């Protein structure tokens, strides 16, 4: 059997932050999925000036040594490599949309959701509207711009309309906190989503994997929150700077998050909502959704995170492992699912 030629699409066309984020997850993926007997890995690395590089590794020296190429030169390189499948590792909006569409034009299949869907879910308000129309409970919300006041009663949650990793997200307890929270959120975009704060019961994420046309719901991951000290998840819960000043994962341990026992009564309720979300949005291969559980045990949709880096520390990787799908088989199954499309 011939090896699969896999191109890892890494970096960012938008900012150095997203370059760092992409490289962080991709490095973990490359280290934990490499299998020379099955795959021939290649790297396409994009920088904010939109130059392409094809380094032999993600070390700074190898990236610097790779010559910058124009998009025309990059396309020729991709064609010469005769790539079988692409793995998206870009988390900026252009990376999740324009660059995926480029691979559509090149007839190179890729793992994960389509460029059109990624463009849609980049807008949290549109995503909310679609799942709500399908019958999923969502908090009361509205989209605001600078100079506008919320019509929703406090407390409320404010978040930039099109960012991930809880960047710019804040709980606003009363009107005295509004202006400062709005200004911070507006540094990440010109519109914000404001939602009624759902009192804390629990907060979970639900992953779904498609197998032979069936939606397989994975064990939930729950996050340790505290109604008084830490009522919502923040950027610091996900990412941090390490001692060297580089972007790194925030520590994940049983005190911060854990896999929920599938016999927990909340599991089936969240799974049912997640299936509706997956179908309503038109997801493919996999999906990931955040839900807030109120004190009465009712799930409320918060966000869709429709990407997976296949890093060992990725949420979907950990959920799949808990479901009896080790990373190597989870990774291989979805590579072949992408090729079969």
C-alpha positions as CSV (number, residue, x, y, z in Angstrom):
1,X,0.0,0.0,0.0
2,X,1.4,3.4,-1.0
3,X,1.9,6.1,1.6
4,X,-0.6,8.9,1.9
5,X,0.9,12.3,1.0
6,X,-0.4,14.7,3.6
7,X,0.1,18.4,3.6
8,X,-0.3,20.3,6.9
9,X,-1.5,23.8,6.1
10,X,0.0,25.9,8.9
11,X,0.4,29.6,9.9
12,X,-1.8,32.6,9.3
13,X,-2.5,35.2,6.7
14,X,-3.8,37.5,9.4
15,X,-1.4,37.9,12.3
16,X,1.6,36.7,14.2
17,X,-0.6,35.6,17.0
18,X,-2.5,33.2,14.8
19,X,0.8,32.0,13.3
20,X,1.9,31.1,16.8
21,X,-1.4,29.5,17.6
22,X,-1.3,27.4,14.5
23,X,2.3,26.4,15.0
24,X,1.6,25.4,18.6
25,X,-1.2,22.9,17.7
26,X,0.4,21.7,14.4
27,X,3.7,20.9,16.2
28,X,1.8,18.7,18.7
29,X,0.0,17.0,15.8
30,X,3.1,16.3,13.8
31,X,4.9,14.8,16.8
32,X,2.0,12.5,17.7
33,X,0.6,11.4,14.3
34,X,3.8,10.8,12.3
35,X,4.0,7.3,11.0
36,X,6.6,6.9,8.2
37,X,5.0,3.6,7.2
38,X,1.6,5.2,6.5
39,X,2.2,8.8,5.7
40,X,4.5,11.2,3.9
41,X,4.1,14.5,5.7
42,X,4.7,17.9,4.1
43,X,4.3,21.4,5.6
44,X,2.9,24.5,3.9
45,X,3.5,27.5,6.1
46,X,1.8,30.8,5.5
47,X,2.9,34.1,7.0
48,X,0.9,37.4,7.4
49,X,2.4,38.8,4.2
50,X,0.7,35.8,2.5
51,X,4.0,34.3,1.4
52,X,4.2,30.5,1.3
53,X,7.0,28.4,2.6
54,X,7.6,24.6,2.5
55,X,9.9,24.0,5.5
56,X,11.1,20.5,6.5
57,X,10.0,21.1,10.1
58,X,8.4,23.8,12.3
59,X,11.6,24.9,13.9
60,X,12.4,28.6,13.5
61,X,15.6,27.8,11.6
62,X,13.8,25.5,9.1
63,X,11.0,28.0,8.5
64,X,13.6,30.8,8.0
65,X,15.6,28.6,5.6
66,X,12.6,27.8,3.4
67,X,12.3,30.4,0.5
68,X,9.2,32.5,0.5
69,X,7.0,31.7,-2.5
70,X,4.2,33.5,-4.3
71,X,0.8,31.8,-4.5
72,X,1.5,30.8,-8.1
73,X,4.8,29.2,-7.1
74,X,3.1,27.5,-4.1
75,X,0.4,26.0,-6.3
76,X,3.1,24.6,-8.6
77,X,4.9,23.1,-5.6
78,X,1.7,21.5,-4.4
79,X,1.0,20.0,-7.8
80,X,4.6,18.7,-8.0
81,X,4.2,17.0,-4.6
82,X,1.1,15.2,-5.8
83,X,-0.7,15.6,-2.5
84,X,-3.4,13.2,-1.5
85,X,-5.1,15.1,1.4
86,X,-4.7,18.4,3.2
87,X,-5.0,18.9,7.0
88,X,-6.1,22.5,7.9
89,X,-4.1,23.9,10.8
90,X,-4.9,27.6,10.2
91,X,-7.2,29.3,12.8
92,X,-7.5,32.8,11.3
93,X,-10.6,33.6,9.2
94,X,-8.7,33.7,5.9
95,X,-7.1,30.3,6.8
96,X,-10.4,28.7,7.6
97,X,-12.1,30.1,4.5
98,X,-10.0,31.4,1.5
99,X,-7.2,28.8,1.9
100,X,-9.6,25.9,2.2
101,X,-11.3,27.2,-0.9
102,X,-8.0,27.2,-2.8
103,X,-7.7,23.5,-2.1
104,X,-11.2,23.0,-3.4
105,X,-10.0,24.6,-6.7
106,X,-6.9,22.4,-6.7
107,X,-9.1,19.3,-6.2
108,X,-7.1,18.4,-3.1
109,X,-9.5,17.0,-0.5
110,X,-9.1,18.2,3.1
111,X,-10.2,17.0,6.6
112,X,-12.9,18.9,8.3
113,X,-15.7,21.3,7.5
114,X,-16.1,23.2,4.3
115,X,-14.8,26.7,3.7
116,X,-18.4,28.0,3.3
117,X,-19.4,26.6,6.7
118,X,-16.3,27.9,8.4
119,X,-17.1,31.4,7.0
120,X,-20.6,31.1,8.4
121,X,-19.6,29.9,11.9
122,X,-17.0,32.6,12.1
123,X,-20.0,34.9,12.8
124,X,-21.4,33.8,16.1
125,X,-24.7,35.5,15.6
126,X,-25.4,33.7,12.4
127,X,-24.5,30.4,14.0
128,X,-26.9,31.1,16.9
129,X,-29.7,31.9,14.5
130,X,-29.3,28.6,12.6
131,X,-29.2,26.3,15.6
132,X,-32.1,28.2,17.2
133,X,-34.2,27.8,14.1
134,X,-33.6,24.1,14.4
135,X,-35.0,24.0,18.0
136,X,-31.8,24.4,20.1
137,X,-32.1,26.7,23.2
138,X,-29.8,29.8,23.0
139,X,-29.4,32.7,25.4
140,X,-31.1,35.9,24.5
141,X,-28.6,37.9,22.5
142,X,-28.0,40.9,20.2
143,X,-25.2,42.3,18.1
144,X,-23.8,45.8,18.9
145,X,-21.3,48.3,17.7
146,X,-19.4,51.0,19.3
147,X,-21.5,53.6,21.1
148,X,-24.5,51.2,21.6
149,X,-26.0,50.1,24.9
150,X,-27.4,46.6,25.4
151,X,-31.1,46.2,25.7
152,X,-30.5,42.9,27.6
153,X,-30.6,43.1,31.4
154,X,-27.4,42.7,33.3
155,X,-25.5,40.4,34.1
156,X,-24.5,39.6,30.5
157,X,-21.6,38.1,28.5
158,X,-19.9,40.2,25.9
159,X,-17.6,38.6,23.2
160,X,-16.2,39.7,19.9
161,X,-18.4,38.5,17.1
162,X,-15.7,36.5,15.2
163,X,-12.9,35.4,17.5
164,X,-12.2,32.1,19.2
165,X,-10.3,30.9,22.3
166,X,-12.3,33.3,24.5
167,X,-10.4,36.3,23.3
168,X,-12.0,39.5,24.5
169,X,-14.8,37.6,26.4
170,X,-16.1,39.1,29.7
171,X,-18.9,38.8,32.1
172,X,-20.4,42.2,32.7
173,X,-22.2,42.2,36.0
174,X,-23.7,45.7,35.8
175,X,-23.7,49.0,33.9
176,X,-20.6,50.3,35.6
177,X,-18.5,47.5,33.9
178,X,-20.1,47.9,30.4
179,X,-17.9,50.6,28.8
180,X,-14.6,49.0,29.7
181,X,-15.7,45.5,28.6
182,X,-17.0,46.9,25.3
183,X,-13.8,48.7,24.6
184,X,-11.7,45.5,25.1
185,X,-14.0,43.4,23.0
186,X,-14.0,46.1,20.2
187,X,-10.2,45.8,19.9
188,X,-10.8,42.4,18.3
189,X,-13.4,43.5,15.8
190,X,-16.0,46.2,15.1
191,X,-19.0,44.3,16.4
192,X,-19.7,42.3,19.5
193,X,-22.2,39.7,20.5
194,X,-24.0,40.3,23.8
195,X,-25.8,37.4,25.5
196,X,-27.9,37.1,28.6
197,X,-25.7,35.4,31.3
198,X,-26.9,31.9,32.1
199,X,-26.4,31.2,35.8
200,X,-23.8,28.5,36.3
201,X,-24.8,24.9,36.8
202,X,-22.1,23.3,34.6
203,X,-20.3,23.9,31.3
204,X,-19.4,21.2,28.8
205,X,-18.2,20.6,25.3
206,X,-19.6,17.9,23.0
207,X,-17.8,16.4,20.1
208,X,-19.3,14.5,17.2
209,X,-17.5,12.2,14.7
210,X,-19.1,10.9,11.5
211,X,-18.6,7.2,10.8
212,X,-20.2,5.5,7.8
213,X,-22.9,8.2,7.8
214,X,-23.6,7.8,11.5
215,X,-23.2,10.6,14.0
216,X,-21.1,9.3,16.9
217,X,-21.4,11.5,19.9
218,X,-18.2,11.5,22.0
219,X,-18.0,11.7,25.8
220,X,-18.5,15.2,27.1
221,X,-15.7,17.3,28.5
222,X,-16.6,19.4,31.6
223,X,-14.8,22.5,32.8
224,X,-14.3,23.4,36.4
225,X,-16.0,26.8,37.0
226,X,-17.1,28.5,40.2
227,X,-20.1,30.8,40.4
228,X,-18.2,33.3,42.5
229,X,-14.6,33.0,41.4
230,X,-14.7,31.9,37.8
231,X,-18.2,31.9,36.4
232,X,-17.1,31.8,32.7
233,X,-14.2,30.4,30.8
234,X,-11.5,32.9,29.8
235,X,-8.5,33.1,27.4
236,X,-6.2,32.2,30.4
237,X,-8.0,28.9,30.7
238,X,-6.9,27.9,27.2
239,X,-3.6,29.6,26.3
240,X,-0.6,31.2,28.0
241,X,2.9,32.4,27.4
242,X,5.6,30.0,28.6
243,X,8.9,30.9,30.3
244,X,10.5,31.5,26.9
245,X,7.7,34.0,25.9
246,X,6.2,31.6,23.4
247,X,2.5,30.7,23.1
248,X,1.7,27.5,24.9
249,X,-1.2,25.5,26.2
250,X,-2.7,26.3,29.6
251,X,-2.2,23.4,32.0
252,X,-4.9,20.8,31.6
253,X,-5.5,18.6,34.6
254,X,-8.4,16.9,36.4
255,X,-8.9,20.0,38.5
256,X,-9.7,22.1,35.5
257,X,-11.4,19.7,33.1
258,X,-12.4,16.1,32.9
259,X,-14.3,13.6,30.8
260,X,-17.9,13.2,31.9
261,X,-19.1,9.6,32.6
262,X,-21.6,8.8,29.7
263,X,-24.1,7.5,32.2
264,X,-24.4,11.1,33.6
265,X,-28.0,12.2,32.9
266,X,-26.8,15.4,31.2
267,X,-25.0,13.5,28.5
268,X,-28.0,12.4,26.5
269,X,-29.6,15.8,26.7
270,X,-26.5,17.5,25.3
271,X,-25.9,14.8,22.7
272,X,-29.4,15.3,21.4
273,X,-28.8,19.1,21.0
274,X,-25.4,18.5,19.5
275,X,-26.8,16.2,16.8
276,X,-29.3,18.9,15.9
277,X,-26.6,21.5,15.7
278,X,-24.3,19.3,13.5
279,X,-27.2,18.5,11.1
280,X,-28.6,22.1,11.0
281,X,-25.2,23.6,10.2
282,X,-24.3,21.0,7.6
283,X,-21.1,19.8,9.4
284,X,-19.0,17.1,7.9
285,X,-16.4,14.7,9.4
286,X,-16.7,16.1,12.9
287,X,-18.0,19.0,15.0
288,X,-17.6,20.5,18.4
289,X,-20.0,22.5,20.5
290,X,-20.0,24.4,23.8
291,X,-23.1,24.2,26.1
292,X,-23.9,25.9,29.3
293,X,-26.0,23.9,31.8
294,X,-28.2,26.1,34.0
295,X,-28.9,25.1,37.7
296,X,-32.1,23.4,36.6
297,X,-30.1,21.1,34.2
298,X,-31.2,22.7,31.0
299,X,-28.5,22.9,28.2
300,X,-28.0,26.2,26.3
301,X,-25.9,26.4,23.1
302,X,-23.0,28.8,23.4
303,X,-20.7,28.3,20.4
304,X,-19.5,26.0,17.6
305,X,-15.8,25.2,17.2
306,X,-15.7,23.3,14.0
307,X,-12.0,22.5,13.8
308,X,-9.6,19.9,15.1
309,X,-5.8,20.1,15.0
310,X,-5.3,16.4,15.8
311,X,-2.9,17.5,18.5
312,X,-2.8,15.1,21.4
313,X,-4.1,17.8,23.7
314,X,-7.0,18.8,21.4
315,X,-10.4,18.5,22.9
316,X,-11.7,16.2,20.2
317,X,-8.6,14.0,20.4
318,X,-9.1,13.6,24.2
319,X,-12.8,12.9,23.7
320,X,-12.1,10.3,21.0
321,X,-9.6,8.6,23.2
322,X,-12.1,8.4,26.0
323,X,-14.5,6.7,23.5
324,X,-11.9,4.1,22.6
325,X,-10.5,5.8,19.5
326,X,-6.8,6.4,20.0
327,X,-5.3,9.4,18.2
328,X,-3.6,7.3,15.5
329,X,-6.9,5.6,14.4
330,X,-9.0,8.8,14.9
331,X,-6.5,10.6,12.6
332,X,-6.3,7.9,10.0
333,X,-10.1,7.4,9.8
334,X,-10.7,11.1,9.1
335,X,-7.9,11.3,6.5
336,X,-9.5,8.5,4.6
337,X,-13.0,10.0,5.1
338,X,-11.8,13.2,3.5
339,X,-10.3,11.3,0.5
340,X,-13.5,9.3,0.0
341,X,-15.7,12.5,-0.3
